[in-house]
Amino acid sequence: MAIWQFSLVNNEVRHGNKKRRQLTRHGCNEPFKDRYWCPKQKWFMKEACPFINQRECNNFERMSGERIARM
């Protein structure tokens, strides 16, 4: 059982027992305090991702062979 979880469900951001309306279209770079949520990594990044959406992120990984790492 998770003690605390961050998730995106039906255009809502849920964290712990709180929820709010999702601010970004695809959930990429969803702000939370001083971090940005990455749905692909399922983790928070220190800086906003430069990619517009997850498809662009996947294309970069395929073309460059580099994996986007957690920050």
Distance bins in CASP14 RR format, pairs under 12 A and 6 or more apart:
PFRMAT RR
TARGET T0000
AUTHOR 0000-0000-0000
RMODE 2
METHOD distances of the structure
MODEL  1
2 14 0 0 0 0 0 1 0 0 0 0 0
2 15 0 0 0 0 0 1 0 0 0 0 0
2 16 0 0 0 0 1 0 0 0 0 0 0
2 17 0 0 0 0 0 1 0 0 0 0 0
2 42 0 0 0 0 0 1 0 0 0 0 0
3 15 0 0 0 0 0 1 0 0 0 0 0
3 16 0 0 0 0 1 0 0 0 0 0 0
3 17 0 0 0 0 0 1 0 0 0 0 0
4 14 0 0 0 0 0 1 0 0 0 0 0
4 15 1 0 0 1 0 0 0 0 0 0 0
4 16 1 0 1 0 0 0 0 0 0 0 0
4 17 0 0 0 0 1 0 0 0 0 0 0
4 18 0 0 0 0 0 1 0 0 0 0 0
4 32 0 0 0 0 0 1 0 0 0 0 0
5 13 0 0 0 0 0 1 0 0 0 0 0
5 14 1 0 0 1 0 0 0 0 0 0 0
5 15 1 0 0 1 0 0 0 0 0 0 0
5 16 1 0 0 1 0 0 0 0 0 0 0
5 17 0 0 0 0 0 1 0 0 0 0 0
5 18 0 0 0 0 0 1 0 0 0 0 0
5 19 0 0 0 0 0 1 0 0 0 0 0
5 37 0 0 0 0 0 1 0 0 0 0 0
5 42 0 0 0 0 0 1 0 0 0 0 0
6 12 0 0 0 0 0 1 0 0 0 0 0
6 13 1 0 0 1 0 0 0 0 0 0 0
6 14 1 0 0 1 0 0 0 0 0 0 0
6 15 1 0 1 0 0 0 0 0 0 0 0
6 16 1 0 0 1 0 0 0 0 0 0 0
6 18 0 0 0 0 0 1 0 0 0 0 0
6 19 0 0 0 0 0 1 0 0 0 0 0
6 20 0 0 0 0 0 1 0 0 0 0 0
6 22 0 0 0 0 0 1 0 0 0 0 0
6 27 0 0 0 0 0 1 0 0 0 0 0
6 30 0 0 0 0 1 0 0 0 0 0 0
6 31 0 0 0 0 0 1 0 0 0 0 0
6 32 1 0 0 1 0 0 0 0 0 0 0
6 33 0 0 0 0 0 1 0 0 0 0 0
6 35 0 0 0 0 1 0 0 0 0 0 0
6 36 0 0 0 0 0 1 0 0 0 0 0
6 37 1 0 0 1 0 0 0 0 0 0 0
6 38 0 0 0 0 0 1 0 0 0 0 0
6 39 0 0 0 0 1 0 0 0 0 0 0
6 41 0 0 0 0 0 1 0 0 0 0 0
6 42 0 0 0 0 1 0 0 0 0 0 0
6 43 0 0 0 0 1 0 0 0 0 0 0
6 44 1 0 0 1 0 0 0 0 0 0 0
7 13 1 0 0 1 0 0 0 0 0 0 0
7 14 1 0 1 0 0 0 0 0 0 0 0
7 15 1 0 0 1 0 0 0 0 0 0 0
7 16 0 0 0 0 1 0 0 0 0 0 0
7 18 0 0 0 0 0 1 0 0 0 0 0
7 19 0 0 0 0 1 0 0 0 0 0 0
7 22 0 0 0 0 0 1 0 0 0 0 0
7 27 0 0 0 0 0 1 0 0 0 0 0
7 30 0 0 0 0 0 1 0 0 0 0 0
7 32 0 0 0 0 0 1 0 0 0 0 0
7 37 0 0 0 0 1 0 0 0 0 0 0
7 39 0 0 0 0 1 0 0 0 0 0 0
7 42 0 0 0 0 1 0 0 0 0 0 0
8 14 1 0 0 1 0 0 0 0 0 0 0
8 15 0 0 0 0 0 1 0 0 0 0 0
8 19 0 0 0 0 0 1 0 0 0 0 0
8 20 0 0 0 0 0 1 0 0 0 0 0
8 21 0 0 0 0 0 1 0 0 0 0 0
8 22 1 0 0 1 0 0 0 0 0 0 0
8 23 0 0 0 0 0 1 0 0 0 0 0
8 24 0 0 0 0 1 0 0 0 0 0 0
8 25 0 0 0 0 0 1 0 0 0 0 0
8 26 0 0 0 0 1 0 0 0 0 0 0
8 27 1 0 1 0 0 0 0 0 0 0 0
8 28 0 0 0 0 1 0 0 0 0 0 0
8 29 0 0 0 0 0 1 0 0 0 0 0
8 30 1 0 0 1 0 0 0 0 0 0 0
8 32 0 0 0 0 0 1 0 0 0 0 0
8 37 1 0 0 1 0 0 0 0 0 0 0
8 38 0 0 0 0 0 1 0 0 0 0 0
8 39 1 0 0 1 0 0 0 0 0 0 0
8 42 0 0 0 0 0 1 0 0 0 0 0
8 54 0 0 0 0 0 1 0 0 0 0 0
9 15 0 0 0 0 0 1 0 0 0 0 0
9 19 0 0 0 0 1 0 0 0 0 0 0
9 20 0 0 0 0 0 1 0 0 0 0 0
9 21 0 0 0 0 0 1 0 0 0 0 0
9 22 0 0 0 0 1 0 0 0 0 0 0
9 27 0 0 0 0 0 1 0 0 0 0 0
9 39 0 0 0 0 0 1 0 0 0 0 0
10 19 0 0 0 0 1 0 0 0 0 0 0
10 21 0 0 0 0 0 1 0 0 0 0 0
10 22 0 0 0 0 1 0 0 0 0 0 0
11 19 0 0 0 0 0 1 0 0 0 0 0
11 20 0 0 0 0 0 1 0 0 0 0 0
11 21 1 0 0 1 0 0 0 0 0 0 0
11 22 1 0 1 0 0 0 0 0 0 0 0
11 23 0 0 0 0 1 0 0 0 0 0 0
11 24 0 0 0 0 0 1 0 0 0 0 0
11 25 0 0 0 0 1 0 0 0 0 0 0
11 26 0 0 0 0 0 1 0 0 0 0 0
11 27 0 0 0 0 1 0 0 0 0 0 0
11 30 0 0 0 0 0 1 0 0 0 0 0
12 18 0 0 0 0 0 1 0 0 0 0 0
12 19 1 0 1 0 0 0 0 0 0 0 0
12 20 1 0 0 1 0 0 0 0 0 0 0
12 21 1 0 0 1 0 0 0 0 0 0 0
12 22 1 0 0 1 0 0 0 0 0 0 0
12 23 0 0 0 0 0 1 0 0 0 0 0
12 27 0 0 0 0 0 1 0 0 0 0 0
12 30 0 0 0 0 0 1 0 0 0 0 0
13 19 1 0 0 1 0 0 0 0 0 0 0
13 20 1 0 1 0 0 0 0 0 0 0 0
13 21 1 0 0 1 0 0 0 0 0 0 0
13 22 1 0 1 0 0 0 0 0 0 0 0
13 23 1 0 0 1 0 0 0 0 0 0 0
13 24 0 0 0 0 1 0 0 0 0 0 0
13 27 0 0 0 0 1 0 0 0 0 0 0
13 29 0 0 0 0 0 1 0 0 0 0 0
13 30 1 0 1 0 0 0 0 0 0 0 0
13 31 0 0 0 0 1 0 0 0 0 0 0
13 32 1 0 0 1 0 0 0 0 0 0 0
13 37 1 0 0 1 0 0 0 0 0 0 0
13 39 0 0 0 0 0 1 0 0 0 0 0
14 20 0 0 0 0 1 0 0 0 0 0 0
14 21 0 0 0 0 0 1 0 0 0 0 0
14 22 0 0 0 0 1 0 0 0 0 0 0
14 30 0 0 0 0 0 1 0 0 0 0 0
14 32 0 0 0 0 0 1 0 0 0 0 0
14 37 0 0 0 0 0 1 0 0 0 0 0
15 22 0 0 0 0 0 1 0 0 0 0 0
15 30 0 0 0 0 0 1 0 0 0 0 0
15 31 0 0 0 0 0 1 0 0 0 0 0
15 32 1 0 0 1 0 0 0 0 0 0 0
15 33 0 0 0 0 1 0 0 0 0 0 0
15 35 0 0 0 0 0 1 0 0 0 0 0
15 37 0 0 0 0 1 0 0 0 0 0 0
15 44 0 0 0 0 0 1 0 0 0 0 0
16 32 0 0 0 0 0 1 0 0 0 0 0
18 32 0 0 0 0 0 1 0 0 0 0 0
20 30 0 0 0 0 1 0 0 0 0 0 0
20 31 0 0 0 0 0 1 0 0 0 0 0
20 32 0 0 0 0 1 0 0 0 0 0 0
21 27 0 0 0 0 0 1 0 0 0 0 0
21 30 0 0 0 0 0 1 0 0 0 0 0
22 28 0 0 0 0 0 1 0 0 0 0 0
22 29 0 0 0 0 0 1 0 0 0 0 0
22 30 1 0 0 1 0 0 0 0 0 0 0
22 31 0 0 0 0 0 1 0 0 0 0 0
22 32 0 0 0 0 0 1 0 0 0 0 0
22 37 0 0 0 0 0 1 0 0 0 0 0
22 39 0 0 0 0 0 1 0 0 0 0 0
23 29 0 0 0 0 1 0 0 0 0 0 0
23 30 1 0 0 1 0 0 0 0 0 0 0
23 31 1 0 0 1 0 0 0 0 0 0 0
23 32 0 0 0 0 0 1 0 0 0 0 0
23 36 0 0 0 0 0 1 0 0 0 0 0
23 37 0 0 0 0 0 1 0 0 0 0 0
24 30 1 0 1 0 0 0 0 0 0 0 0
24 31 0 0 0 0 1 0 0 0 0 0 0
24 32 0 0 0 0 0 1 0 0 0 0 0
24 36 0 0 0 0 1 0 0 0 0 0 0
24 37 0 0 0 0 1 0 0 0 0 0 0
24 38 0 0 0 0 0 1 0 0 0 0 0
24 39 0 0 0 0 1 0 0 0 0 0 0
24 48 0 0 0 0 1 0 0 0 0 0 0
24 49 0 0 0 0 0 1 0 0 0 0 0
24 52 0 0 0 0 0 1 0 0 0 0 0
24 53 0 0 0 0 1 0 0 0 0 0 0
24 54 0 0 0 0 0 1 0 0 0 0 0
25 39 0 0 0 0 0 1 0 0 0 0 0
25 52 0 0 0 0 1 0 0 0 0 0 0
25 53 1 0 0 1 0 0 0 0 0 0 0
25 54 0 0 0 0 0 1 0 0 0 0 0
26 37 0 0 0 0 0 1 0 0 0 0 0
26 38 0 0 0 0 0 1 0 0 0 0 0
26 39 1 0 0 1 0 0 0 0 0 0 0
26 40 0 0 0 0 0 1 0 0 0 0 0
26 49 0 0 0 0 0 1 0 0 0 0 0
26 51 0 0 0 0 0 1 0 0 0 0 0
26 52 0 0 0 0 1 0 0 0 0 0 0
26 53 1 0 1 0 0 0 0 0 0 0 0
26 54 1 0 0 1 0 0 0 0 0 0 0
26 55 0 0 0 0 1 0 0 0 0 0 0
26 56 0 0 0 0 0 1 0 0 0 0 0
26 57 0 0 0 0 0 1 0 0 0 0 0
27 36 0 0 0 0 1 0 0 0 0 0 0
27 37 1 0 0 1 0 0 0 0 0 0 0
27 38 0 0 0 0 1 0 0 0 0 0 0
27 39 1 0 1 0 0 0 0 0 0 0 0
27 40 0 0 0 0 0 1 0 0 0 0 0
27 42 0 0 0 0 0 1 0 0 0 0 0
27 48 0 0 0 0 0 1 0 0 0 0 0
27 49 0 0 0 0 0 1 0 0 0 0 0
27 51 0 0 0 0 0 1 0 0 0 0 0
27 52 0 0 0 0 0 1 0 0 0 0 0
27 53 0 0 0 0 1 0 0 0 0 0 0
27 54 0 0 0 0 1 0 0 0 0 0 0
27 57 0 0 0 0 0 1 0 0 0 0 0
28 36 0 0 0 0 1 0 0 0 0 0 0
28 37 1 0 0 1 0 0 0 0 0 0 0
28 38 1 0 0 1 0 0 0 0 0 0 0
28 39 1 0 0 1 0 0 0 0 0 0 0
28 40 1 0 0 1 0 0 0 0 0 0 0
28 41 0 0 0 0 0 1 0 0 0 0 0
28 45 0 0 0 0 1 0 0 0 0 0 0
28 48 0 0 0 0 1 0 0 0 0 0 0
28 49 1 0 1 0 0 0 0 0 0 0 0
28 50 0 0 0 0 0 1 0 0 0 0 0
28 51 1 0 0 1 0 0 0 0 0 0 0
28 52 1 0 0 1 0 0 0 0 0 0 0
28 53 1 0 1 0 0 0 0 0 0 0 0
28 54 1 0 1 0 0 0 0 0 0 0 0
28 55 0 0 0 0 0 1 0 0 0 0 0
28 56 0 0 0 0 1 0 0 0 0 0 0
28 57 1 0 0 1 0 0 0 0 0 0 0
28 58 0 0 0 0 0 1 0 0 0 0 0
28 68 0 0 0 0 0 1 0 0 0 0 0
29 35 0 0 0 0 1 0 0 0 0 0 0
29 36 1 0 1 0 0 0 0 0 0 0 0
29 37 1 0 0 1 0 0 0 0 0 0 0
29 38 1 0 0 1 0 0 0 0 0 0 0
29 39 0 0 0 0 1 0 0 0 0 0 0
29 40 0 0 0 0 0 1 0 0 0 0 0
29 41 0 0 0 0 0 1 0 0 0 0 0
29 44 0 0 0 0 0 1 0 0 0 0 0
29 45 1 0 0 1 0 0 0 0 0 0 0
29 46 0 0 0 0 0 1 0 0 0 0 0
29 47 0 0 0 0 1 0 0 0 0 0 0
29 48 1 0 1 0 0 0 0 0 0 0 0
29 49 1 0 1 0 0 0 0 0 0 0 0
29 50 0 0 0 0 1 0 0 0 0 0 0
29 51 0 0 0 0 1 0 0 0 0 0 0
29 52 0 0 0 0 1 0 0 0 0 0 0
29 53 0 0 0 0 1 0 0 0 0 0 0
29 54 0 0 0 0 0 1 0 0 0 0 0
29 57 0 0 0 0 0 1 0 0 0 0 0
30 36 1 0 0 1 0 0 0 0 0 0 0
30 37 1 0 1 0 0 0 0 0 0 0 0
30 38 0 0 0 0 1 0 0 0 0 0 0
30 39 0 0 0 0 1 0 0 0 0 0 0
30 42 0 0 0 0 0 1 0 0 0 0 0
30 44 0 0 0 0 1 0 0 0 0 0 0
30 45 0 0 0 0 0 1 0 0 0 0 0
30 48 0 0 0 0 0 1 0 0 0 0 0
30 49 0 0 0 0 0 1 0 0 0 0 0
31 37 1 0 0 1 0 0 0 0 0 0 0
31 38 0 0 0 0 0 1 0 0 0 0 0
31 44 0 0 0 0 1 0 0 0 0 0 0
31 45 0 0 0 0 0 1 0 0 0 0 0
31 47 0 0 0 0 0 1 0 0 0 0 0
31 48 0 0 0 0 1 0 0 0 0 0 0
31 49 0 0 0 0 0 1 0 0 0 0 0
32 38 0 0 0 0 0 1 0 0 0 0 0
32 43 0 0 0 0 0 1 0 0 0 0 0
32 44 1 0 0 1 0 0 0 0 0 0 0
32 45 0 0 0 0 0 1 0 0 0 0 0
32 48 0 0 0 0 0 1 0 0 0 0 0
33 44 0 0 0 0 1 0 0 0 0 0 0
33 46 0 0 0 0 0 1 0 0 0 0 0
34 44 0 0 0 0 1 0 0 0 0 0 0
34 45 0 0 0 0 0 1 0 0 0 0 0
34 46 0 0 0 0 1 0 0 0 0 0 0
34 47 0 0 0 0 0 1 0 0 0 0 0
34 48 0 0 0 0 0 1 0 0 0 0 0
35 41 0 0 0 0 0 1 0 0 0 0 0
35 43 0 0 0 0 1 0 0 0 0 0 0
35 44 1 1 0 0 0 0 0 0 0 0 0
35 45 1 0 0 1 0 0 0 0 0 0 0
35 46 1 0 0 1 0 0 0 0 0 0 0
35 47 0 0 0 0 1 0 0 0 0 0 0
35 48 0 0 0 0 1 0 0 0 0 0 0
35 49 0 0 0 0 0 1 0 0 0 0 0
35 70 0 0 0 0 0 1 0 0 0 0 0
35 71 0 0 0 0 1 0 0 0 0 0 0
36 43 0 0 0 0 0 1 0 0 0 0 0
36 44 1 0 0 1 0 0 0 0 0 0 0
36 45 1 0 1 0 0 0 0 0 0 0 0
36 46 1 0 0 1 0 0 0 0 0 0 0
36 47 1 0 0 1 0 0 0 0 0 0 0
36 48 1 0 1 0 0 0 0 0 0 0 0
36 49 1 0 0 1 0 0 0 0 0 0 0
36 50 0 0 0 0 0 1 0 0 0 0 0
36 51 0 0 0 0 0 1 0 0 0 0 0
36 70 0 0 0 0 0 1 0 0 0 0 0
36 71 0 0 0 0 1 0 0 0 0 0 0
37 43 1 0 0 1 0 0 0 0 0 0 0
37 44 1 0 1 0 0 0 0 0 0 0 0
37 45 1 0 0 1 0 0 0 0 0 0 0
37 46 0 0 0 0 0 1 0 0 0 0 0
37 48 0 0 0 0 0 1 0 0 0 0 0
37 49 0 0 0 0 1 0 0 0 0 0 0
37 54 0 0 0 0 0 1 0 0 0 0 0
37 70 0 0 0 0 0 1 0 0 0 0 0
38 44 1 0 0 1 0 0 0 0 0 0 0
38 45 1 0 1 0 0 0 0 0 0 0 0
38 46 0 0 0 0 0 1 0 0 0 0 0
38 47 0 0 0 0 0 1 0 0 0 0 0
38 48 0 0 0 0 1 0 0 0 0 0 0
38 49 1 0 0 1 0 0 0 0 0 0 0
38 50 0 0 0 0 0 1 0 0 0 0 0
38 51 0 0 0 0 1 0 0 0 0 0 0
38 53 0 0 0 0 0 1 0 0 0 0 0
38 54 0 0 0 0 1 0 0 0 0 0 0
38 57 0 0 0 0 1 0 0 0 0 0 0
38 68 1 0 0 1 0 0 0 0 0 0 0
38 69 0 0 0 0 0 1 0 0 0 0 0
38 70 1 0 0 1 0 0 0 0 0 0 0
38 71 0 0 0 0 1 0 0 0 0 0 0
39 45 0 0 0 0 0 1 0 0 0 0 0
39 49 0 0 0 0 0 1 0 0 0 0 0
39 51 0 0 0 0 0 1 0 0 0 0 0
39 53 0 0 0 0 0 1 0 0 0 0 0
39 54 1 0 0 1 0 0 0 0 0 0 0
39 57 0 0 0 0 1 0 0 0 0 0 0
39 58 0 0 0 0 0 1 0 0 0 0 0
39 68 0 0 0 0 0 1 0 0 0 0 0
40 49 0 0 0 0 1 0 0 0 0 0 0
40 51 0 0 0 0 1 0 0 0 0 0 0
40 53 0 0 0 0 0 1 0 0 0 0 0
40 54 1 0 1 0 0 0 0 0 0 0 0
40 55 0 0 0 0 0 1 0 0 0 0 0
40 56 0 0 0 0 0 1 0 0 0 0 0
40 57 1 0 0 1 0 0 0 0 0 0 0
40 58 1 0 0 1 0 0 0 0 0 0 0
40 60 0 0 0 0 0 1 0 0 0 0 0
40 61 0 0 0 0 1 0 0 0 0 0 0
40 67 0 0 0 0 0 1 0 0 0 0 0
40 68 1 0 0 1 0 0 0 0 0 0 0
40 69 0 0 0 0 0 1 0 0 0 0 0
40 70 0 0 0 0 0 1 0 0 0 0 0
41 49 0 0 0 0 1 0 0 0 0 0 0
41 54 0 0 0 0 0 1 0 0 0 0 0
41 57 0 0 0 0 1 0 0 0 0 0 0
41 61 0 0 0 0 0 1 0 0 0 0 0
41 67 0 0 0 0 1 0 0 0 0 0 0
41 68 1 0 0 1 0 0 0 0 0 0 0
41 69 0 0 0 0 1 0 0 0 0 0 0
41 70 1 0 1 0 0 0 0 0 0 0 0
41 71 0 0 0 0 1 0 0 0 0 0 0
42 54 0 0 0 0 0 1 0 0 0 0 0
42 70 0 0 0 0 1 0 0 0 0 0 0
43 49 0 0 0 0 0 1 0 0 0 0 0
43 68 0 0 0 0 0 1 0 0 0 0 0
43 69 0 0 0 0 0 1 0 0 0 0 0
43 70 1 0 1 0 0 0 0 0 0 0 0
43 71 0 0 0 0 1 0 0 0 0 0 0
44 70 0 0 0 0 1 0 0 0 0 0 0
44 71 0 0 0 0 1 0 0 0 0 0 0
45 51 0 0 0 0 0 1 0 0 0 0 0
45 57 0 0 0 0 0 1 0 0 0 0 0
45 68 0 0 0 0 1 0 0 0 0 0 0
45 69 0 0 0 0 1 0 0 0 0 0 0
45 70 1 0 0 1 0 0 0 0 0 0 0
45 71 1 0 1 0 0 0 0 0 0 0 0
46 69 0 0 0 0 0 1 0 0 0 0 0
46 70 0 0 0 0 1 0 0 0 0 0 0
46 71 1 0 1 0 0 0 0 0 0 0 0
47 70 0 0 0 0 0 1 0 0 0 0 0
47 71 1 0 0 1 0 0 0 0 0 0 0
48 71 0 0 0 0 0 1 0 0 0 0 0
49 56 0 0 0 0 1 0 0 0 0 0 0
49 57 1 0 0 1 0 0 0 0 0 0 0
49 60 0 0 0 0 0 1 0 0 0 0 0
49 68 1 0 0 1 0 0 0 0 0 0 0
49 69 0 0 0 0 0 1 0 0 0 0 0
49 70 0 0 0 0 0 1 0 0 0 0 0
49 71 0 0 0 0 1 0 0 0 0 0 0
50 56 0 0 0 0 1 0 0 0 0 0 0
50 57 0 0 0 0 1 0 0 0 0 0 0
50 60 0 0 0 0 1 0 0 0 0 0 0
50 68 0 0 0 0 0 1 0 0 0 0 0
51 57 1 0 1 0 0 0 0 0 0 0 0
51 58 0 0 0 0 1 0 0 0 0 0 0
51 59 0 0 0 0 1 0 0 0 0 0 0
51 60 1 0 0 1 0 0 0 0 0 0 0
51 61 0 0 0 0 0 1 0 0 0 0 0
51 68 0 0 0 0 1 0 0 0 0 0 0
52 58 0 0 0 0 0 1 0 0 0 0 0
52 59 0 0 0 0 0 1 0 0 0 0 0
52 60 0 0 0 0 0 1 0 0 0 0 0
53 59 0 0 0 0 1 0 0 0 0 0 0
53 60 0 0 0 0 0 1 0 0 0 0 0
54 60 0 0 0 0 0 1 0 0 0 0 0
54 61 0 0 0 0 0 1 0 0 0 0 0
54 68 0 0 0 0 0 1 0 0 0 0 0
55 61 0 0 0 0 0 1 0 0 0 0 0
55 62 0 0 0 0 0 1 0 0 0 0 0
56 62 0 0 0 0 0 1 0 0 0 0 0
56 63 0 0 0 0 0 1 0 0 0 0 0
56 68 0 0 0 0 0 1 0 0 0 0 0
57 63 0 0 0 0 0 1 0 0 0 0 0
57 64 0 0 0 0 0 1 0 0 0 0 0
57 66 0 0 0 0 0 1 0 0 0 0 0
57 67 0 0 0 0 0 1 0 0 0 0 0
57 68 1 0 0 1 0 0 0 0 0 0 0
58 64 0 0 0 0 0 1 0 0 0 0 0
58 65 0 0 0 0 0 1 0 0 0 0 0
58 66 0 0 0 0 0 1 0 0 0 0 0
58 67 0 0 0 0 0 1 0 0 0 0 0
58 68 0 0 0 0 1 0 0 0 0 0 0
59 65 0 0 0 0 0 1 0 0 0 0 0
59 66 0 0 0 0 0 1 0 0 0 0 0
59 68 0 0 0 0 0 1 0 0 0 0 0
60 66 1 0 0 1 0 0 0 0 0 0 0
60 67 0 0 0 0 1 0 0 0 0 0 0
60 68 1 0 0 1 0 0 0 0 0 0 0
61 67 1 0 0 1 0 0 0 0 0 0 0
61 68 1 0 0 1 0 0 0 0 0 0 0
61 69 0 0 0 0 0 1 0 0 0 0 0
62 68 0 0 0 0 0 1 0 0 0 0 0
END
